Amino acid sequence: MDRQEAEATSRILSFSIIGHILGFGALLAALVFLAHQSARKAHSERLYHAESELRRSLARQSDVLQALSEAVIATDAQGRVDVWNLEAEKRTEWPAQEV
């Protein structure tokens, strides 16, 4: 075996090692990316379910508020009307759209 053959073998081995290292790096990057995407998807699903539950709760509250026989008027910190039920509309004779 001459020197050129010995170097060819070591060159092939070097390229093989570099290829394996690059392949392992690409695989690791893909796994990290997939884990990140999975975490984002799970977070989005939790937000969706929380918002859905909030909407159901608000709809239930609105139904109860509208069914009350007492006038209910609530304002926010700036004095703008937040809540106005049908009984308040009847007693004040102001439509909810005007309020």
PyMOL commands that set and color helices and strands:
alter all, ss='L'
color gray80, all
select helices_A, chain A and resi 3-67+86-92
alter helices_A, ss='H'
color red, helices_A
select strands_A, chain A and resi 73-75+81-84
alter strands_A, ss='S'
color yellow, strands_A
deselect
rebuild
show_as cartoon
